[in-house]
């Protein structure tokens, strides 16, 4: 994972097509320590979430529409 990369959410039913952008990786845990199992993601709908790496998957070839959906972040 890399900052600025686009990701999909992996839910119980498989990969969700909602696109998000990694804002921070590794994320910093409440103790102030970098956690390499966690990334901070801003989703296209504006929601912010701290995700475990097994909960997200990289978008292999982002489309212009996907890039535009998260361009403001």
N, CA, C and O atoms as a GROMACS GRO file, in nm:
protein
  292
    1UNK      N    1   0.085  -0.118   0.000
    1UNK     CA    2   0.000   0.000   0.000
    1UNK      C    3   0.089   0.124   0.000
    1UNK      O    4   0.197   0.126   0.060
    2UNK      N    5   0.041   0.226  -0.068
    2UNK     CA    6   0.116   0.350  -0.066
    2UNK      C    7   0.019   0.467  -0.056
    2UNK      O    8  -0.094   0.460  -0.105
    3UNK      N    9   0.065   0.574   0.006
    3UNK     CA   10  -0.018   0.694   0.022
    3UNK      C   11  -0.055   0.746  -0.116
    3UNK      O   12   0.030   0.756  -0.206
    4UNK      N   13  -0.182   0.780  -0.132
    4UNK     CA   14  -0.231   0.829  -0.260
    4UNK      C   15  -0.288   0.720  -0.348
    4UNK      O   16  -0.354   0.749  -0.448
    5UNK      N   17  -0.263   0.593  -0.314
    5UNK     CA   18  -0.315   0.482  -0.392
    5UNK      C   19  -0.464   0.466  -0.372
    5UNK      O   20  -0.518   0.499  -0.266
    6UNK      N   21  -0.531   0.416  -0.474
    6UNK     CA   22  -0.674   0.389  -0.466
    6UNK      C   23  -0.698   0.245  -0.424
    6UNK      O   24  -0.625   0.154  -0.462
    7UNK      N   25  -0.803   0.227  -0.343
    7UNK     CA   26  -0.835   0.095  -0.290
    7UNK      C   27  -0.985   0.070  -0.297
    7UNK      O   28  -1.066   0.163  -0.304
    8UNK      N   29  -1.020  -0.058  -0.295
    8UNK     CA   30  -1.157  -0.105  -0.278
    8UNK      C   31  -1.172  -0.158  -0.137
    8UNK      O   32  -1.074  -0.200  -0.075
    9UNK      N   33  -1.295  -0.158  -0.088
    9UNK     CA   34  -1.328  -0.220   0.040
    9UNK      C   35  -1.355  -0.368   0.015
    9UNK      O   36  -1.421  -0.403  -0.083
   10UNK      N   37  -1.306  -0.454   0.102
   10UNK     CA   38  -1.337  -0.597   0.094
   10UNK      C   39  -1.432  -0.628   0.209
   10UNK      O   40  -1.393  -0.628   0.325
   11UNK      N   41  -1.556  -0.653   0.174
   11UNK     CA   42  -1.658  -0.681   0.274
   11UNK      C   43  -1.684  -0.830   0.287
   11UNK      O   44  -1.613  -0.912   0.229
   12UNK      N   45  -1.786  -0.863   0.363
   12UNK     CA   46  -1.822  -1.004   0.384
   12UNK      C   47  -1.865  -1.072   0.255
   12UNK      O   48  -1.852  -1.194   0.242
   13UNK      N   49  -1.917  -0.994   0.161
   13UNK     CA   50  -1.965  -1.052   0.036
   13UNK      C   51  -1.863  -1.041  -0.077
   13UNK      O   52  -1.894  -1.077  -0.191
   14UNK      N   53  -1.745  -0.994  -0.048
   14UNK     CA   54  -1.642  -0.979  -0.150
   14UNK      C   55  -1.601  -0.834  -0.168
   14UNK      O   56  -1.623  -0.751  -0.079
   15UNK      N   57  -1.542  -0.804  -0.282
   15UNK     CA   58  -1.490  -0.670  -0.307
   15UNK      C   59  -1.605  -0.576  -0.341
   15UNK      O   60  -1.684  -0.604  -0.430
   16UNK      N   61  -1.612  -0.465  -0.269
   16UNK     CA   62  -1.710  -0.359  -0.294
   16UNK      C   63  -1.648  -0.265  -0.398
   16UNK      O   64  -1.526  -0.244  -0.396
   17UNK      N   65  -1.727  -0.210  -0.486
   17UNK     CA   66  -1.671  -0.122  -0.589
   17UNK      C   67  -1.653   0.022  -0.541
   17UNK      O   68  -1.612   0.107  -0.619
   18UNK      N   69  -1.685   0.050  -0.415
   18UNK     CA   70  -1.661   0.182  -0.360
   18UNK      C   71  -1.511   0.209  -0.360
   18UNK      O   72  -1.433   0.126  -0.311
   19UNK      N   73  -1.471   0.322  -0.413
   19UNK     CA   74  -1.330   0.356  -0.423
   19UNK      C   75  -1.290   0.449  -0.309
   19UNK      O   76  -1.366   0.539  -0.271
   20UNK      N   77  -1.171   0.426  -0.256
   20UNK     CA   78  -1.115   0.513  -0.154
   20UNK      C   79  -0.971   0.546  -0.188
   20UNK      O   80  -0.910   0.483  -0.274
   21UNK      N   81  -0.919   0.646  -0.119
   21UNK     CA   82  -0.780   0.688  -0.140
   21UNK      C   83  -0.707   0.677  -0.007
   21UNK      O   84  -0.756   0.724   0.096
   22UNK      N   85  -0.589   0.616  -0.009
   22UNK     CA   86  -0.510   0.603   0.113
   22UNK      C   87  -0.450   0.740   0.147
   22UNK      O   88  -0.376   0.798   0.068
   23UNK      N   89  -0.482   0.788   0.266
   23UNK     CA   90  -0.429   0.917   0.312
   23UNK      C   91  -0.305   0.899   0.398
   23UNK      O   92  -0.218   0.986   0.401
   24UNK      N   93  -0.296   0.788   0.468
   24UNK     CA   94  -0.181   0.762   0.555
   24UNK      C   95  -0.155   0.613   0.565
   24UNK      O   96  -0.245   0.535   0.594
   25UNK      N   97  -0.031   0.576   0.541
   25UNK     CA   98   0.013   0.438   0.563
   25UNK      C   99   0.161   0.442   0.592
   25UNK      O  100   0.236   0.500   0.513
   26UNK      N  101   0.207   0.384   0.700
   26UNK     CA  102   0.125   0.321   0.802
   26UNK      C  103   0.049   0.426   0.882
   26UNK      O  104   0.091   0.541   0.893
   27UNK      N  105  -0.062   0.384   0.938
   27UNK     CA  106  -0.139   0.472   1.025
   27UNK      C  107  -0.074   0.473   1.163
   27UNK      O  108  -0.002   0.380   1.199
   28UNK      N  109  -0.099   0.578   1.237
   28UNK     CA  110  -0.043   0.590   1.372
   28UNK      C  111  -0.149   0.548   1.472
   28UNK      O  112  -0.261   0.601   1.472
   29UNK      N  113  -0.114   0.454   1.558
   29UNK     CA  114  -0.211   0.407   1.657
   29UNK      C  115  -0.222   0.509   1.771
   29UNK      O  116  -0.143   0.603   1.776
   30UNK      N  117  -0.317   0.491   1.862
   30UNK     CA  118  -0.337   0.588   1.971
   30UNK      C  119  -0.215   0.609   2.060
   30UNK      O  120  -0.204   0.712   2.127
   31UNK      N  121  -0.123   0.514   2.061
   31UNK     CA  122  -0.001   0.529   2.142
   31UNK      C  123   0.106   0.609   2.069
   31UNK      O  124   0.214   0.633   2.123
   32UNK      N  125   0.077   0.651   1.944
   32UNK     CA  126   0.172   0.729   1.867
   32UNK      C  127   0.273   0.644   1.792
   32UNK      O  128   0.375   0.695   1.745
   33UNK      N  129   0.247   0.514   1.779
   33UNK     CA  130   0.338   0.422   1.712
   33UNK      C  131   0.282   0.389   1.573
   33UNK      O  132   0.162   0.366   1.558
   34UNK      N  133   0.369   0.387   1.473
   34UNK     CA  134   0.327   0.351   1.337
   34UNK      C  135   0.281   0.205   1.337
   34UNK      O  136   0.350   0.117   1.388
   35UNK      N  137   0.165   0.181   1.279
   35UNK     CA  138   0.109   0.046   1.272
   35UNK      C  139   0.102   0.006   1.124
   35UNK      O  140   0.021   0.060   1.049
   36UNK      N  141   0.186  -0.087   1.085
   36UNK     CA  142   0.196  -0.128   0.945
   36UNK      C  143   0.084  -0.222   0.901
   36UNK      O  144   0.084  -0.267   0.787
   37UNK      N  145  -0.011  -0.252   0.988
   37UNK     CA  146  -0.127  -0.333   0.952
   37UNK      C  147  -0.250  -0.248   0.928
   37UNK      O  148  -0.359  -0.301   0.906
   38UNK      N  149  -0.235  -0.114   0.932
   38UNK     CA  150  -0.349  -0.023   0.926
   38UNK      C  151  -0.320   0.092   0.829
   38UNK      O  152  -0.208   0.142   0.822
   39UNK      N  153  -0.424   0.132   0.755
   39UNK     CA  154  -0.415   0.248   0.666
   39UNK      C  155  -0.534   0.339   0.692
   39UNK      O  156  -0.643   0.292   0.726
   40UNK      N  157  -0.514   0.470   0.676
   40UNK     CA  158  -0.623   0.565   0.685
   40UNK      C  159  -0.675   0.589   0.544
   40UNK      O  160  -0.599   0.624   0.454
   41UNK      N  161  -0.806   0.571   0.524
   41UNK     CA  162  -0.867   0.579   0.391
   41UNK      C  163  -0.982   0.680   0.393
   41UNK      O  164  -1.062   0.682   0.486
   42UNK      N  165  -0.988   0.763   0.288
   42UNK     CA  166  -1.103   0.851   0.266
   42UNK      C  167  -1.178   0.793   0.146
   42UNK      O  168  -1.122   0.780   0.037
   43UNK      N  169  -1.305   0.759   0.168
   43UNK     CA  170  -1.386   0.697   0.063
   43UNK      C  171  -1.448   0.803  -0.026
   43UNK      O  172  -1.461   0.919   0.015
   44UNK      N  173  -1.486   0.766  -0.147
   44UNK     CA  174  -1.543   0.860  -0.244
   44UNK      C  175  -1.665   0.934  -0.191
   44UNK      O  176  -1.692   1.047  -0.232
   45UNK      N  177  -1.739   0.871  -0.098
   45UNK     CA  178  -1.856   0.937  -0.041
   45UNK      C  179  -1.820   1.034   0.071
   45UNK      O  180  -1.909   1.094   0.132
   46UNK      N  181  -1.690   1.052   0.098
   46UNK     CA  182  -1.644   1.147   0.198
   46UNK      C  183  -1.617   1.087   0.334
   46UNK      O  184  -1.559   1.154   0.420
   47UNK      N  185  -1.657   0.963   0.355
   47UNK     CA  186  -1.633   0.896   0.484
   47UNK      C  187  -1.484   0.871   0.503
   47UNK      O  188  -1.412   0.838   0.409
   48UNK      N  189  -1.439   0.887   0.627
   48UNK     CA  190  -1.301   0.860   0.665
   48UNK      C  191  -1.300   0.736   0.751
   48UNK      O  192  -1.385   0.719   0.839
   49UNK      N  193  -1.203   0.647   0.726
   49UNK     CA  194  -1.200   0.522   0.802
   49UNK      C  195  -1.056   0.474   0.818
   49UNK      O  196  -0.973   0.488   0.729
   50UNK      N  197  -1.030   0.417   0.934
   50UNK     CA  198  -0.903   0.348   0.957
   50UNK      C  199  -0.929   0.201   0.928
   50UNK      O  200  -1.013   0.139   0.993
   51UNK      N  201  -0.857   0.145   0.830
   51UNK     CA  202  -0.883   0.010   0.782
   51UNK      C  203  -0.763  -0.081   0.806
   51UNK      O  204  -0.648  -0.040   0.792
   52UNK      N  205  -0.792  -0.204   0.842
   52UNK     CA  206  -0.689  -0.307   0.844
   52UNK      C  207  -0.656  -0.343   0.700
   52UNK      O  208  -0.744  -0.337   0.614
   53UNK      N  209  -0.532  -0.379   0.672
   53UNK     CA  210  -0.493  -0.407   0.535
   53UNK      C  211  -0.570  -0.522   0.472
   53UNK      O  212  -0.588  -0.523   0.350
   54UNK      N  213  -0.615  -0.618   0.552
   54UNK     CA  214  -0.693  -0.727   0.493
   54UNK      C  215  -0.836  -0.685   0.458
   54UNK      O  216  -0.911  -0.763   0.399
   55UNK      N  217  -0.874  -0.561   0.493
   55UNK     CA  218  -1.007  -0.510   0.462
   55UNK      C  219  -1.012  -0.430   0.332
   55UNK      O  220  -1.120  -0.393   0.286
   56UNK      N  221  -0.895  -0.404   0.272
   56UNK     CA  222  -0.890  -0.323   0.150
   56UNK      C  223  -0.804  -0.393   0.045
   56UNK      O  224  -0.717  -0.475   0.077
   57UNK      N  225  -0.829  -0.358  -0.082
   57UNK     CA  226  -0.752  -0.415  -0.193
   57UNK      C  227  -0.718  -0.302  -0.290
   57UNK      O  228  -0.802  -0.216  -0.316
   58UNK      N  229  -0.598  -0.302  -0.344
   58UNK     CA  230  -0.560  -0.197  -0.439
   58UNK      C  231  -0.647  -0.202  -0.566
   58UNK      O  232  -0.686  -0.309  -0.611
   59UNK      N  233  -0.676  -0.085  -0.621
   59UNK     CA  234  -0.744  -0.076  -0.750
   59UNK      C  235  -0.634  -0.091  -0.855
   59UNK      O  236  -0.545  -0.006  -0.863
   60UNK      N  237  -0.637  -0.198  -0.936
   60UNK     CA  238  -0.524  -0.226  -1.025
   60UNK      C  239  -0.502  -0.122  -1.135
   60UNK      O  240  -0.389  -0.080  -1.157
   61UNK      N  241  -0.606  -0.080  -1.203
   61UNK     CA  242  -0.596   0.019  -1.311
   61UNK      C  243  -0.711   0.118  -1.295
   61UNK      O  244  -0.816   0.101  -1.357
   62UNK      N  245  -0.691   0.222  -1.213
   62UNK     CA  246  -0.801   0.316  -1.188
   62UNK      C  247  -0.849   0.383  -1.317
   62UNK      O  248  -0.769   0.422  -1.402
   63UNK      N  249  -0.980   0.396  -1.329
   63UNK     CA  250  -1.039   0.465  -1.443
   63UNK      C  251  -1.038   0.616  -1.415
   63UNK      O  252  -1.022   0.656  -1.300
   64UNK      N  253  -1.055   0.698  -1.518
   64UNK     CA  254  -1.065   0.842  -1.494
   64UNK      C  255  -1.177   0.879  -1.397
   64UNK      O  256  -1.163   0.972  -1.318
   65UNK      N  257  -1.288   0.805  -1.403
   65UNK     CA  258  -1.400   0.832  -1.313
   65UNK      C  259  -1.362   0.803  -1.167
   65UNK      O  260  -1.396   0.878  -1.076
   66UNK      N  261  -1.290   0.693  -1.146
   66UNK     CA  262  -1.246   0.658  -1.010
   66UNK      C  263  -1.148   0.763  -0.958
   66UNK      O  264  -1.158   0.805  -0.842
   67UNK      N  265  -1.056   0.805  -1.042
   67UNK     CA  266  -0.960   0.908  -1.001
   67UNK      C  267  -1.030   1.038  -0.968
   67UNK      O  268  -0.994   1.105  -0.871
   68UNK      N  269  -1.130   1.075  -1.047
   68UNK     CA  270  -1.204   1.198  -1.023
   68UNK      C  271  -1.284   1.193  -0.894
   68UNK      O  272  -1.301   1.295  -0.827
   69UNK      N  273  -1.334   1.073  -0.858
   69UNK     CA  274  -1.416   1.058  -0.738
   69UNK      C  275  -1.338   1.090  -0.610
   69UNK      O  276  -1.397   1.131  -0.511
   70UNK      N  277  -1.207   1.072  -0.612
   70UNK     CA  278  -1.126   1.098  -0.492
   70UNK      C  279  -1.022   1.207  -0.513
   70UNK      O  280  -0.933   1.225  -0.430
   71UNK      N  281  -1.033   1.280  -0.623
   71UNK     CA  282  -0.932   1.382  -0.658
   71UNK      C  283  -0.921   1.493  -0.554
   71UNK      O  284  -0.813   1.550  -0.536
   72UNK      N  285  -1.029   1.524  -0.486
   72UNK     CA  286  -1.027   1.633  -0.388
   72UNK      C  287  -0.954   1.599  -0.259
   72UNK      O  288  -0.925   1.688  -0.179
   73UNK      N  289  -0.923   1.472  -0.238
   73UNK     CA  290  -0.861   1.431  -0.111
   73UNK      C  291  -0.711   1.434  -0.123
   73UNK      O  292  -0.641   1.402  -0.027
   0.00000   0.00000   0.00000
